[in-house]
Amino acid sequence: MNLTQTAQVLAAELAGMDFEHLPISDYNKQYIRRMQPALSYYLKIYARCLTEGMQLAGVAKIEELSLVDYGGGCGFFSLLASRAGVGKVIYVDLNPRSVETVRILKEMLGFGPDVIIEGDAYDLEAWLHEEKDKPQLIVGTDVIEHIYDVMDCFYNFVSINKRIAMIFTTASTPYNPWVKRRLYRWMDEAERGTGEQPNYWTLRREYFRKKFPLASDEELDYWADITRGQTYEAIDIGIEENDLSSTILPGPHNTCDPRTGNWMERILPIAEYRKFATIIGYRVDVGKGFYNERRANRAASLVCRLLNGLIRCSGKLGLLLAPFIVLRFRKKGA
């Protein structure tokens, strides 16, 4: 059975599971509920990541591959990698609810990631150094747009293996104008609107109020404005250094939860990713995503097939139509 077939068989198996009655968190039930109508689509994306990841890592046989599923969420990519015969699958996620979900699914299904780590890039690096383990590939699906400090994360990754290959999918594409318009609206709602309760601007303003109870409303408003895209920790450093300007490019709409540093679908120009890659001696290639052709509505399915055909045949112009992009990082000279 090839990888595409394996992905579709697993998608059918997962689609038939009753996740609502599993002892997993409501957070993950809600996440899986959104995925279930299009599981075959997501598993197809994961299969592509695995295929391209093997090429990036220079691994010919899947059983010789050791990979990290970074920010793995509910673990469906790890499940596919395990079912496909990947030699070693290391799952990492910061959310304890997602980690517990993956443990439960692995126990129920009888397969899954070989290693499950609750934590971030620092925790992953520490575990791998202790185990003297050097995976060849890191895969992140819909995660890079949420990482607070991407450059810091890359430093951790290359400390694991100086030639490690990395592949990330992200719907936060800087090319597609329709996608950008929708994501900008979400960001603006999270920052000053009702997309998050309380919104991020209000959270920062209240943080300053607690720090400086005698400050005027004008001062609080100003400080909340200029610290968009900063965590409480970054704000504290700015206060100590008497400089509240951001050290991380926020962009015109990008905003993050100041409590966690989780970006709200952050969109970065490709030039920024290329800059990050150059610093660590890597280069980055951009691949075009595709639409879900398996839809209940036949007209919608036809439109998606037509769009995918245009994306495939139109070279770089297809990036303007693609619903997501694939970022492929490899060591220069590899």
C-alpha positions in Angstrom: 0.0 0.0 0.0 1.5 3.4 -1.0 1.4 6.5 1.2 -1.6 8.0 -0.5 -3.6 4.9 0.0 -2.5 4.6 3.6 -3.6 8.2 4.2 -7.1 7.5 2.8 -7.5 4.3 4.7 -6.6 6.1 7.9 -8.9 9.0 7.1 -11.8 6.5 6.7 -10.9 4.8 10.0 -10.7 8.1 11.9 -14.0 9.4 10.2 -15.8 6.4 11.6 -14.6 7.0 15.2 -17.0 8.4 17.8 -14.7 11.1 19.3 -17.6 12.7 21.2 -17.7 9.8 23.6 -13.9 9.4 24.1 -12.4 10.6 27.4 -10.6 13.5 25.7 -11.0 17.3 26.4 -13.8 19.4 24.9 -11.0 21.5 23.3 -9.8 18.6 21.2 -13.3 17.3 20.5 -14.2 20.7 19.0 -11.0 20.7 17.0 -11.6 17.2 15.6 -15.2 18.0 15.0 -14.1 20.8 12.6 -11.7 18.4 10.9 -13.9 15.3 10.5 -15.9 16.4 7.4 -12.6 16.9 5.5 -10.3 14.2 7.1 -9.4 12.8 3.7 -8.2 16.3 2.6 -6.1 16.8 5.7 -4.6 13.3 5.5 -3.7 14.0 1.9 -1.8 17.2 3.0 0.0 15.2 5.7 0.9 12.5 3.1 2.4 15.2 0.9 4.4 16.6 3.9 5.8 13.1 4.6 6.7 12.5 0.9 8.4 15.9 0.5 10.0 15.7 3.9 11.7 12.4 3.0 13.1 14.0 -0.1 14.3 17.0 1.9 15.9 14.8 4.4 17.5 12.6 1.7 16.0 9.4 3.1 15.0 6.8 0.6 13.4 4.2 2.9 10.6 5.3 5.2 11.6 2.9 7.9 15.0 4.8 8.1 13.3 8.1 8.7 13.2 9.7 12.2 10.9 12.7 12.4 9.4 15.3 14.8 5.8 16.2 14.6 6.1 19.7 16.0 3.0 21.3 17.5 1.2 18.1 16.6 -2.2 19.0 18.0 -4.6 16.0 18.0 -1.8 13.9 16.5 -3.3 12.9 13.2 0.0 13.5 11.3 1.8 11.3 13.9 -0.8 8.6 13.4 -0.2 8.6 9.6 3.6 8.6 10.0 3.3 5.6 12.4 0.9 3.7 10.2 3.0 4.4 7.1 6.1 2.8 8.8 8.3 5.7 9.7 11.1 4.4 11.8 10.7 6.8 14.7 7.9 9.4 15.3 8.4 12.0 18.0 5.3 14.0 18.8 5.6 17.4 20.6 2.9 19.8 21.7 2.7 22.5 24.4 -1.0 21.9 25.2 -1.5 19.2 27.8 -5.0 18.5 26.6 -3.7 17.6 23.1 -0.9 15.5 24.6 -3.4 13.5 26.6 -5.6 13.1 23.5 -2.7 11.6 21.5 -1.9 9.2 24.4 -5.5 8.0 24.4 -5.7 7.6 20.6 -2.5 5.6 20.6 -3.8 3.3 23.2 -7.1 2.8 21.4 -5.7 2.3 17.9 -2.6 0.3 18.8 -0.2 2.6 16.9 1.0 6.2 17.1 4.1 8.2 17.9 7.0 6.4 19.6 7.7 9.4 21.8 5.2 11.9 23.2 6.7 15.2 24.6 4.7 17.9 26.3 6.5 21.1 25.8 8.1 23.5 23.3 11.3 23.6 21.2 13.4 23.9 24.4 11.9 20.8 25.9 12.3 18.9 22.6 16.0 20.0 22.4 16.6 19.0 26.0 15.0 15.5 25.5 16.9 14.8 22.3 20.3 15.9 23.7 19.7 13.7 26.7 18.8 10.7 24.5 21.6 11.6 22.0 18.9 11.3 19.3 19.2 13.2 16.0 16.0 13.1 13.9 16.4 14.0 10.2 13.1 15.9 9.7 10.8 18.3 11.5 7.2 18.7 10.3 4.8 21.3 11.4 1.3 21.6 10.0 -0.5 24.8 10.7 1.9 25.7 13.5 4.6 28.1 12.3 2.1 31.0 12.1 1.5 30.7 15.9 5.1 30.4 17.0 6.0 33.6 19.0 9.7 33.8 18.1 10.3 31.8 14.9 14.1 32.6 14.8 14.6 31.4 18.4 12.7 28.2 17.5 14.9 27.6 14.5 18.0 27.9 16.6 16.6 25.1 18.8 15.9 23.0 15.7 19.4 23.3 14.2 21.0 22.6 17.6 19.2 19.2 17.4 20.8 18.4 14.1 22.8 20.9 12.1 21.4 19.5 8.8 17.9 18.8 9.9 15.2 19.2 7.2 12.1 21.2 8.0 8.7 21.4 6.3 5.8 23.6 7.4 2.3 24.1 6.0 0.5 27.3 6.8 -2.7 28.9 5.7 -1.3 32.3 6.7 -0.1 32.8 3.1 1.2 36.3 2.1 0.1 35.7 -1.5 -3.6 34.9 -1.6 -5.5 38.2 -1.3 -8.8 36.6 -0.3 -7.1 34.5 2.5 -5.3 37.6 3.7 -8.4 39.7 3.8 -10.2 37.1 5.9 -7.2 36.6 8.3 -6.7 40.3 8.7 -10.3 40.6 9.8 -9.8 37.8 12.4 -6.7 39.5 13.7 -8.3 42.9 14.0 -11.2 41.3 15.9 -8.9 39.6 18.3 -6.9 42.8 18.8 -9.6 45.5 19.3 -12.9 43.8 18.6 -14.9 40.9 20.0 -13.0 38.0 18.4 -11.5 37.3 21.8 -12.9 38.0 25.1 -11.2 40.0 26.5 -9.4 41.2 23.4 -5.6 41.4 23.3 -5.5 45.2 23.4 -7.6 45.2 26.6 -5.4 42.6 28.2 -2.3 44.7 27.6 -4.0 47.8 28.8 -5.1 46.1 32.0 -1.6 44.8 32.5 -0.2 48.3 32.4 -2.9 49.5 34.7 -1.8 47.0 37.3 1.8 48.0 36.8 1.1 51.7 36.9 -2.2 52.4 38.8 -1.6 56.2 38.7 -1.2 56.3 34.9 -3.7 58.4 32.8 -6.1 56.8 30.4 -4.2 58.4 27.5 -0.9 56.8 28.7 -2.6 53.4 29.1 -4.1 53.6 25.6 -0.7 54.6 24.1 1.2 51.8 25.8 -1.4 49.2 24.8 -1.1 50.4 21.2 2.7 50.3 20.9 3.0 46.9 22.5 0.9 45.0 20.0 2.5 41.7 19.3 4.3 41.5 22.7 3.9 39.1 25.6 3.7 40.2 29.2 7.3 39.0 29.6 8.4 41.1 26.6 6.6 44.1 28.1 8.3 43.7 31.4 11.7 43.7 29.6 10.7 46.8 27.7 9.7 48.6 31.0 13.1 47.7 32.6 15.0 48.9 29.5 12.7 52.0 29.1 11.9 50.9 25.5 8.5 49.4 24.7 9.1 49.1 21.0 8.6 45.6 19.6 11.7 43.5 18.7 9.6 41.1 16.6 8.1 42.4 13.3 4.3 42.6 14.0 3.1 43.6 10.6 0.1 45.8 10.0 -2.5 43.4 11.5 -0.6 40.6 13.3 -1.3 40.3 17.0 -0.7 37.7 19.7 -2.2 36.7 23.0 0.1 38.5 25.5 -0.4 35.8 28.1 0.9 33.0 25.9 2.6 34.5 22.8 0.4 32.6 20.5 0.0 34.6 17.3 -3.4 35.0 15.8 -2.7 33.4 12.3 0.4 35.5 11.8 1.2 36.4 8.2 4.9 37.0 7.5 6.4 38.1 4.1 8.4 35.3 2.5 11.4 37.6 2.7 11.2 37.2 6.5 11.3 33.4 6.2 14.3 33.7 3.8 16.0 36.0 6.3 15.5 33.5 9.1 16.8 30.7 6.8 19.9 32.6 5.8 20.9 33.2 9.5 21.0 29.5 10.1 22.7 28.6 6.8 19.5 27.3 5.2 17.4 28.1 2.1 13.6 28.0 1.9 11.4 27.0 -1.0 7.7 27.8 -1.2 5.3 25.2 -2.5 1.6 25.7 -3.5 -1.2 24.2 -1.5 -4.5 22.9 -3.0 -8.2 22.9 -2.3 -10.4 20.0 -1.0 -12.1 18.5 -4.0 -14.2 16.0 -2.0 -17.3 18.2 -1.1 -20.9 17.4 -0.6 -21.8 20.2 -3.0 -21.0 19.0 -6.6 -20.7 22.6 -7.9 -18.2 23.4 -5.1 -16.3 20.2 -5.8 -16.0 21.2 -9.5 -14.8 24.7 -8.7 -12.1 23.3 -6.4 -11.0 20.9 -9.1 -10.7 23.8 -11.6 -8.8 25.9 -9.1 -6.4 23.1 -8.3 -5.8 22.7 -12.0 -5.0 26.4 -12.4 -2.7 26.3 -9.3 -0.8 23.4 -10.8 -0.4 24.9 -14.3 0.2 28.5 -13.5 3.7 28.5 -12.0 4.4 31.1 -9.4 1.1 32.9 -10.2 -0.6 29.9 -8.7 0.5 31.1 -5.3 -2.2 33.8 -5.6 -4.9 31.2 -5.7 -3.5 28.6 -3.3 -5.3 28.3 0.0 -2.1 27.5 1.9 1.6 27.3 1.2 4.3 24.8 2.1 7.6 26.1 3.4 10.5 23.7 2.8 13.8 24.5 4.7 17.0 22.7 3.8 20.6 23.2 4.6 22.5 25.1 1.9 24.4 22.7 -0.2 22.2 19.7 0.9 
